[in-house]
Amino acid sequence: MRRGRGAGVQATPARHVRAFDQNADMAPAPQTPQGAAAALDVCRRASLREFNTFGLPAAAATLIRIASEADVRRVVDHPQYGRAAKFVLGGGSNIVFTRDVSAVVLKVEVMGRRLVCETPEAWIVEAGAGERWHDLVAWTLEQGWPGLENLALIPGTVGAAPVQNIGAYGLELAERFDALDAVDLVTGRTVTLDGAACRFGYRDSVFKQQGFGGLAGKSLITRVRLRLPRPWQPVLGYLDLERKRADSGIDAPDARTVFDWVCAIRRAKLPDPALLGNAGSFFKNPVVSAEQCRDIIGRDPAIVHYPLADGSCKLAAGWLIDACGWKGKSVGRAAVHERQALVLVNRGGASGAEVVTLARAIQESVYGRFGIRLEPEPVIV
């Protein structure tokens, strides 16, 4: 992790720089007069049900709303909160609460969106970590800066996107990433990380990694900058998008058309968390060797798989779960969605323990039939 905005980041030559389009709170906060420290927005015994898309019951002993880098530093410098364990919470779309949270919950609400610069090669767009991811995707299209349309309708916040290295329909965040700013939760210093420093992997990053060099639980992302390449080229290699192109007869769709296709595909397959609690895809698609893939295909020729550049194969976790007969099955009030086996849902009143019990039963079932251990995407707390 490097200090300073320029450290670890490739310099981007600015041709045209624009001021903030909106949300002036992304500008540096004014200096607080000496002796007049701003108060933190603190909630005691705060319910976390509304802060997780599964709608699971949990409470935070202390929840602090973070609207700026200065708020993070106030927490770090606080005589009580600075020494306490901390838990960073974004949109709650990738989390399963099984208990109350004793650590100080830092609810990230840093807002604002702007175009940092544009060059003949790319637009560089910045957003506060508390912005809703889908809102950012839609906004960039409205401004005429395409490139994120394949990632439309992914739930969660901008700050959570690099943590998970979100991806869908043939595109991962890492392919559009420029840099991010984060605050060290021990020192209070702001750091800037480029893609290499983030150590992106499949649904993974340095922010999920423990041990030496890992930043899990050690920093809070405040702003993310994305690089949208010019000229724009559609990403259409994903099977569902190829079907849309064939069905529509549109051989060269524009970015808005791709956006609409992705939204239609997701809405047809995936439940809206506002209507049926869920955390999106619950398991990662497992990657196996070419030899393992050939063996599985020999036994189950219909298995959905995707060859990778290194010779390995990515298997469709949803297909594996469906093949084991889990679609529509439930444990208590937690269930496997009827249309998409990769999604676990809260049918109303489910507990985190029920979700975890269902997930483990699915893991054992898939392992017993295919010899593959599925790995959950959400964080289990």
RODO-2510 file (C-alpha; in nm, 4 decimals, decimal comma):
residues 381
     n   res          X          Y          Z
     1     m     0,0000     0,0000     0,0000
     2     r     0,1482     0,3319    -0,1050
     3     r     0,0981     0,6795     0,0271
     4     g     0,0005     0,9753    -0,1820
     5     r    -0,2365     1,0132    -0,4742
     6     g     0,0298     0,9551    -0,7369
     7     a     0,2018     0,6576    -0,5753
     8     g     0,1302     0,3245    -0,7397
     9     v    -0,0894     0,4816    -1,0093
    10     q    -0,0149     0,5319    -1,3757
    11     a    -0,0322     0,9034    -1,4511
    12     t    -0,3118     0,9903    -1,6922
    13     p    -0,2482     1,2905    -1,9186
    14     a    -0,5410     1,5286    -1,8748
    15     r    -0,6668     1,6860    -2,1948
    16     h    -1,0006     1,8165    -2,0706
    17     v    -1,0720     1,8466    -1,7000
    18     r    -1,4245     1,9163    -1,5773
    19     a    -1,5460     2,0369    -1,2421
    20     f    -1,7802     1,8237    -1,0355
    21     d    -2,1066     1,7689    -1,2174
    22     q    -2,2925     1,7292    -0,8904
    23     n    -2,2613     1,6368    -0,5250
    24     a    -2,0121     1,8978    -0,4217
    25     d    -1,9407     1,6954    -0,1075
    26     m    -1,6710     1,5116    -0,3042
    27     a    -1,4592     1,8251    -0,2938
    28     p    -1,2076     1,8395    -0,0061
    29     a    -1,3891     1,9160     0,3172
    30     p    -1,3242     2,2595     0,4662
    31     q    -1,0874     2,2714     0,7595
    32     t    -1,2628     2,2525     1,0954
    33     p    -1,1693     2,5450     1,3180
    34     q    -0,9245     2,4489     1,5889
    35     g    -1,1032     2,3283     1,8999
    36     a    -1,4330     2,2763     1,7153
    37     a    -1,4081     1,9137     1,6093
    38     a    -1,7108     1,7993     1,4106
    39     a    -1,9309     1,5441     1,5807
    40     l    -1,9542     1,1909     1,4469
    41     d    -2,2943     1,0543     1,3428
    42     v    -2,3213     0,7662     1,5908
    43     c    -2,6121     0,5244     1,6405
    44     r    -2,6369     0,2839     1,9366
    45     r    -2,7961    -0,0623     1,9067
    46     a    -2,8635     0,0027     1,5399
    47     s    -3,0626    -0,2537     1,3452
    48     l    -2,8721    -0,3870     1,0442
    49     r    -3,1736    -0,5482     0,8766
    50     e    -3,2181    -0,2529     0,6393
    51     f    -2,8444    -0,2490     0,5684
    52     n    -2,8213    -0,5995     0,4192
    53     t    -3,0018    -0,7054     0,1026
    54     f    -3,0802    -1,0486     0,2491
    55     g    -3,2943    -0,8687     0,5083
    56     l    -3,1426    -1,0759     0,7887
    57     p    -3,1846    -0,9725     1,1521
    58     a    -2,8759    -0,8328     1,3261
    59     a    -2,7784    -0,5318     1,5310
    60     a    -2,4662    -0,3218     1,5723
    61     a    -2,3671    -0,2143     1,9203
    62     t    -2,2288     0,1023     1,7577
    63     l    -2,2810     0,2251     1,4020
    64     i    -2,1068     0,5348     1,2654
    65     r    -2,2050     0,6905     0,9333
    66     i    -1,8999     0,7814     0,7260
    67     a    -1,9591     1,0680     0,4808
    68     s    -1,5982     1,1748     0,4190
    69     e    -1,2335     1,0873     0,4696
    70     a    -1,2365     1,3313     0,7611
    71     d    -1,4990     1,1169     0,9337
    72     v    -1,2693     0,8138     0,9090
    73     r    -0,9852     1,0089     1,0652
    74     r    -1,2160     1,1262     1,3435
    75     v    -1,2962     0,7619     1,4187
    76     v    -0,9275     0,6652     1,4161
    77     d    -0,8402     0,9569     1,6472
    78     h    -1,1328     0,8960     1,8832
    79     p    -1,0240     0,7763     2,2302
    80     q    -1,2847     0,4982     2,2325
    81     y    -1,3581     0,4083     1,8697
    82     g    -0,9979     0,4385     1,7550
    83     r    -0,8916     0,1389     1,9629
    84     a    -1,2031    -0,0684     1,8965
    85     a    -1,2394    -0,3401     1,6348
    86     k    -1,4039    -0,2053     1,3194
    87     f    -1,6355    -0,3497     1,0567
    88     v    -1,6745    -0,1685     0,7230
    89     l    -2,0245    -0,1897     0,5710
    90     g    -2,1229    -0,0703     0,2248
    91     g    -2,4529    -0,1633     0,0640
    92     g    -2,4757    -0,4974     0,2441
    93     s    -2,5317    -0,6859    -0,0817
    94     n    -2,2515    -0,9351    -0,0236
    95     i    -2,2944    -1,0273     0,3392
    96     v    -2,4762    -1,2819     0,5553
    97     f    -2,5319    -1,1784     0,9159
    98     t    -2,5573    -1,4736     1,1537
    99     r    -2,5208    -1,2703     1,4732
   100     d    -2,5050    -0,9194     1,6131
   101     v    -2,1879    -0,7197     1,5442
   102     s    -1,9835    -0,6136     1,8465
   103     a    -1,7242    -0,4265     1,6389
   104     v    -1,7833    -0,0610     1,5528
   105     v    -1,9703    -0,0660     1,2210
   106     l    -1,8522     0,2020     0,9781
   107     k    -2,1405     0,2594     0,7339
   108     v    -1,9829     0,4060     0,4184
   109     e    -2,1885     0,6931     0,2755
   110     v    -1,9278     0,8948     0,0830
   111     m    -2,1146     1,0387    -0,2153
   112     g    -2,0402     1,2244    -0,5385
   113     r    -1,9636     1,1539    -0,9041
   114     r    -1,7429     1,3377    -1,1513
   115     l    -1,5391     1,3116    -1,4689
   116     v    -1,1757     1,3515    -1,3640
   117     c    -1,0400     1,3858    -1,7175
   118     e    -1,0731     1,2624    -2,0714
   119     t    -0,8032     1,1773    -2,3211
   120     p    -0,8154     1,0267    -2,6700
   121     e    -0,7684     0,6887    -2,5002
   122     a    -1,0171     0,6988    -2,2122
   123     w    -1,2564     0,8762    -1,9804
   124     i    -1,1522     0,8687    -1,6142
   125     v    -1,4577     0,8760    -1,3875
   126     e    -1,4548     0,9029    -1,0077
   127     a    -1,7309     0,8154    -0,7619
   128     g    -1,7710     0,8185    -0,3864
   129     a    -1,7676     0,4770    -0,2226
   130     g    -2,1219     0,5205    -0,0924
   131     e    -2,2787     0,5684    -0,4355
   132     r    -2,5021     0,2862    -0,5606
   133     w    -2,3121     0,0950    -0,8275
   134     h    -2,6008     0,0684    -1,0736
   135     d    -2,6696     0,4416    -1,0430
   136     l    -2,3099     0,5097    -1,1444
   137     v    -2,3388     0,2786    -1,4472
   138     a    -2,6584     0,4515    -1,5614
   139     w    -2,5114     0,7989    -1,4991
   140     t    -2,1979     0,7349    -1,7051
   141     l    -2,4149     0,6268    -1,9980
   142     e    -2,6297     0,9388    -1,9631
   143     q    -2,3141     1,1512    -1,9756
   144     g    -2,1939     0,9771    -2,2924
   145     w    -1,9148     0,7766    -2,1253
   146     p    -1,9883     0,4072    -2,2007
   147     g    -1,7935     0,1051    -2,0825
   148     l    -1,9698    -0,0207    -1,7685
   149     e    -2,2946    -0,1407    -1,9278
   150     n    -2,2173    -0,5128    -1,8824
   151     l    -2,2057    -0,4503    -1,5065
   152     a    -2,5531    -0,2945    -1,4876
   153     l    -2,7924    -0,3888    -1,2058
   154     i    -2,5222    -0,5431    -0,9866
   155     p    -2,6383    -0,4574    -0,6337
   156     g    -2,4159    -0,2818    -0,3845
   157     t    -2,2040     0,0296    -0,3626
   158     v    -1,9118     0,1666    -0,5591
   159     g    -1,6737     0,1083    -0,2683
   160     a    -1,7637    -0,2602    -0,2507
   161     a    -1,7055    -0,3138    -0,6246
   162     p    -1,3233    -0,3398    -0,6099
   163     v    -1,3342    -0,5428    -0,2869
   164     q    -1,5252    -0,8161    -0,4670
   165     n    -1,3876    -0,7405    -0,8149
   166     i    -1,7453    -0,7588    -0,9369
   167     g    -1,8090    -0,9075    -1,2764
   168     a    -2,0894    -1,0129    -1,5094
   169     y    -2,1607    -1,0913    -1,8732
   170     g    -1,8014    -1,1102    -1,9873
   171     l    -1,6550    -0,8136    -1,7957
   172     e    -1,4840    -0,7671    -1,4594
   173     l    -1,4277    -0,4443    -1,2685
   174     a    -1,0502    -0,4967    -1,2944
   175     e    -1,0797    -0,4363    -1,6697
   176     r    -1,2221    -0,0878    -1,6087
   177     f    -1,0279     0,0017    -1,2945
   178     d    -0,7912     0,2978    -1,2662
   179     a    -0,7257     0,3598    -0,8952
   180     l    -0,8902     0,4056    -0,5567
   181     d    -0,8398     0,6086    -0,2418
   182     a    -0,8651     0,4469     0,1003
   183     v    -0,7992     0,5469     0,4583
   184     d    -0,5830     0,3296     0,6830
   185     l    -0,7921     0,2365     0,9874
   186     v    -0,4876     0,2405     1,2154
   187     t    -0,2972     0,5512     1,1064
   188     g    -0,5782     0,7531     0,9463
   189     r    -0,3604     0,8209     0,6422
   190     t    -0,5077     0,8343     0,2930
   191     v    -0,3496     0,5959     0,0430
   192     t    -0,3975     0,5425    -0,3300
   193     l    -0,3853     0,1989    -0,4893
   194     d    -0,3672     0,1086    -0,8573
   195     g    -0,4833    -0,2192    -1,0087
   196     a    -0,1610    -0,4048    -0,9359
   197     a    -0,1713    -0,3015    -0,5687
   198     c    -0,5335    -0,4201    -0,5438
   199     r    -0,4253    -0,7730    -0,6487
   200     f    -0,7495    -0,8476    -0,8293
   201     g    -0,8540    -1,2072    -0,8843
   202     y    -1,1793    -1,3873    -0,9561
   203     r    -1,4197    -1,2232    -0,7067
   204     d    -1,1150    -1,1371    -0,4993
   205     s    -0,8842    -0,8495    -0,4105
   206     v    -0,6304    -0,7444    -0,1497
   207     f    -0,9235    -0,6125     0,0564
   208     k    -1,0460    -0,9696     0,1129
   209     q    -0,7036    -1,1166     0,1831
   210     q    -0,5746    -1,1850     0,5338
   211     g    -0,2171    -1,2144     0,6529
   212     f     0,0938    -1,0387     0,5264
   213     g     0,0123    -0,7814     0,2610
   214     g    -0,3634    -0,8356     0,2888
   215     l    -0,5892    -0,5414     0,3691
   216     a    -0,8994    -0,7220     0,4956
   217     g    -1,0424    -0,5072     0,7758
   218     k    -0,7464    -0,2676     0,7648
   219     s    -0,8722     0,0141     0,5441
   220     l    -1,1869     0,1900     0,4262
   221     i    -1,2285     0,2771     0,0573
   222     t    -1,3566     0,6321     0,0057
   223     r    -1,3344     0,6926    -0,3712
   224     v    -1,2937     0,4790    -0,6827
   225     r    -1,1715     0,5893    -1,0262
   226     l    -1,2598     0,3955    -1,3387
   227     r    -1,0994     0,4034    -1,6820
   228     l    -1,3514     0,3746    -1,9659
   229     p    -1,1632     0,3042    -2,2915
   230     r    -1,2053     0,5046    -2,6096
   231     p    -1,3170     0,4263    -2,8694
   232     w    -1,5883     0,2186    -2,7071
   233     q    -1,6169    -0,1445    -2,8121
   234     p    -1,9040    -0,3711    -2,7016
   235     v    -1,8301    -0,6819    -2,4935
   236     l    -2,0669    -0,9431    -2,6367
   237     g    -1,8940    -1,2777    -2,5881
   238     y    -2,1296    -1,3949    -2,3144
   239     l    -2,3843    -1,6510    -2,4362
   240     d    -2,6948    -1,4635    -2,3161
   241     l    -2,5809    -1,1480    -2,4946
   242     e    -2,5128    -1,3426    -2,8134
   243     r    -2,8694    -1,4739    -2,7925
   244     k    -3,0035    -1,1212    -2,7480
   245     r    -2,8111    -1,0058    -3,0523
   246     a    -2,9407    -1,2960    -3,2605
   247     d    -3,3009    -1,2525    -3,1430
   248     s    -3,3012    -0,8761    -3,1999
   249     g    -3,1201    -0,8844    -3,5332
   250     i    -2,8925    -0,6034    -3,4098
   251     d    -2,5389    -0,6995    -3,5115
   252     a    -2,3711    -0,3813    -3,3832
   253     p    -2,5562    -0,2698    -3,0670
   254     d    -2,4699     0,0607    -2,9037
   255     a    -2,3877     0,0894    -2,5345
   256     r    -2,7450     0,1763    -2,4353
   257     t    -2,8734    -0,1347    -2,6124
   258     v    -2,6201    -0,3554    -2,4321
   259     f    -2,7216    -0,1913    -2,1030
   260     d    -3,0893    -0,2652    -2,1738
   261     w    -3,0093    -0,6247    -2,2699
   262     v    -2,8115    -0,6847    -1,9505
   263     c    -3,0876    -0,5342    -1,7365
   264     a    -3,3505    -0,7495    -1,9088
   265     i    -3,1421    -1,0661    -1,8653
   266     r    -3,0768    -0,9993    -1,4970
   267     r    -3,4395    -0,9131    -1,4221
   268     a    -3,5564    -1,2314    -1,5927
   269     k    -3,3142    -1,4510    -1,3986
   270     l    -3,2517    -1,2823    -1,0654
   271     p    -3,4933    -1,1689    -0,7948
   272     d    -3,5041    -0,8039    -0,6898
   273     p    -3,3589    -0,7815    -0,3348
   274     a    -3,6164    -0,5117    -0,2570
   275     l    -3,8898    -0,7704    -0,3105
   276     l    -3,7183    -1,0963    -0,2108
   277     g    -3,4133    -1,0794     0,0134
   278     n    -3,0946    -1,2171    -0,1427
   279     a    -2,7272    -1,1455    -0,1980
   280     g    -2,7141    -1,2217    -0,5701
   281     s    -2,4966    -1,5122    -0,6791
   282     f    -2,4191    -1,7024    -0,3604
   283     f    -2,1370    -1,9250    -0,4903
   284     k    -1,8377    -1,8597    -0,7111
   285     n    -1,8148    -2,0473    -1,0386
   286     p    -1,5445    -2,3091    -0,9685
   287     v    -1,2346    -2,3237    -1,1878
   288     v    -1,0949    -2,6713    -1,2579
   289     s    -0,8099    -2,8130    -1,4629
   290     a    -0,8654    -2,9224    -1,8214
   291     e    -0,8299    -3,2850    -1,7091
   292     q    -1,0948    -3,2438    -1,4374
   293     c    -1,3242    -3,0735    -1,6854
   294     r    -1,2893    -3,3579    -1,9381
   295     d    -1,3676    -3,6091    -1,6642
   296     i    -1,6822    -3,4216    -1,5575
   297     i    -1,7967    -3,3752    -1,9183
   298     g    -1,7479    -3,7491    -1,9695
   299     r    -1,9952    -3,8141    -1,6882
   300     d    -2,2251    -3,5140    -1,7467
   301     p    -2,1987    -3,3995    -2,1115
   302     a    -2,4557    -3,1217    -2,0590
   303     i    -2,2519    -2,9361    -1,7961
   304     v    -2,2158    -2,5650    -1,8702
   305     h    -1,8478    -2,4722    -1,8830
   306     y    -1,6240    -2,1960    -2,0162
   307     p    -1,2672    -2,2661    -2,1356
   308     l    -1,0139    -2,0147    -2,0016
   309     a    -0,7003    -1,8801    -2,1657
   310     d    -0,4673    -2,0780    -1,9369
   311     g    -0,6265    -2,4099    -2,0355
   312     s    -0,8419    -2,4443    -1,7260
   313     c    -1,2219    -2,4376    -1,7294
   314     k    -1,4790    -2,2389    -1,5353
   315     l    -1,7873    -2,4409    -1,4456
   316     a    -2,1321    -2,2905    -1,3971
   317     a    -2,2050    -2,3266    -1,0246
   318     g    -2,5765    -2,2753    -1,0872
   319     w    -2,5828    -2,5736    -1,3207
   320     l    -2,4040    -2,7920    -1,0644
   321     i    -2,6541    -2,6948    -0,7932
   322     d    -2,9512    -2,7476    -1,0230
   323     a    -2,8159    -3,0872    -1,1292
   324     c    -2,8210    -3,1887    -0,7632
   325     g    -3,1905    -3,1025    -0,7441
   326     w    -3,1717    -2,7971    -0,5192
   327     k    -3,3764    -2,5474    -0,7192
   328     g    -3,6754    -2,4392    -0,5086
   329     k    -3,5650    -2,6382    -0,1992
   330     s    -3,5521    -2,4691     0,1410
   331     v    -3,4173    -2,4865     0,4955
   332     g    -3,6558    -2,3036     0,7250
   333     r    -3,7306    -1,9701     0,5576
   334     a    -3,4116    -1,9743     0,3481
   335     a    -3,4474    -2,1217     0,0000
   336     v    -3,2881    -2,1755    -0,3392
   337     h    -3,4559    -1,9525    -0,5957
   338     e    -3,6973    -2,1278    -0,8301
   339     r    -3,5525    -1,9724    -1,1477
   340     q    -3,1829    -1,9428    -1,0615
   341     a    -3,0171    -2,2114    -0,8482
   342     l    -2,7155    -1,9888    -0,7835
   343     v    -2,9261    -1,7488    -0,5767
   344     l    -3,0331    -1,8179    -0,2181
   345     v    -3,3287    -1,6147    -0,0935
   346     n    -3,5039    -1,5095     0,2253
   347     r    -3,8684    -1,6086     0,1924
   348     g    -3,9513    -1,3902     0,4891
   349     g    -3,8212    -1,4123     0,8428
   350     a    -3,5151    -1,6248     0,7636
   351     s    -3,2162    -1,6175     0,9957
   352     g    -2,8540    -1,6075     0,8948
   353     a    -2,8111    -1,9518     1,0508
   354     e    -3,0745    -2,0934     0,8127
   355     v    -2,8992    -1,9396     0,5114
   356     v    -2,5650    -2,0864     0,6198
   357     t    -2,7172    -2,4291     0,6884
   358     l    -2,8735    -2,4323     0,3411
   359     a    -2,5464    -2,3218     0,1797
   360     r    -2,3479    -2,5957     0,3560
   361     a    -2,5989    -2,8605     0,2536
   362     i    -2,5625    -2,7495    -0,1086
   363     q    -2,1837    -2,7599    -0,0812
   364     e    -2,1906    -3,1149     0,0507
   365     s    -2,4350    -3,2252    -0,2176
   366     v    -2,2280    -3,0807    -0,5036
   367     y    -1,9066    -3,2202    -0,3575
   368     g    -2,0614    -3,5636    -0,3203
   369     r    -2,1683    -3,5794    -0,6847
   370     f    -1,8956    -3,3857    -0,8655
   371     g    -1,6022    -3,3781    -0,6228
   372     i    -1,6035    -2,9971    -0,6378
   373     r    -1,6192    -2,7742    -0,3326
   374     l    -1,8224    -2,4589    -0,4006
   375     e    -1,6954    -2,1400    -0,2383
   376     p    -1,9455    -1,8801    -0,1135
   377     e    -1,9212    -1,5268    -0,2525
   378     p    -2,0773    -1,3379     0,0430
   379     v    -1,8928    -1,2676     0,3662
   380     i    -2,0364    -1,4732     0,6538
   381     v    -2,0429    -1,2731     0,9773
***
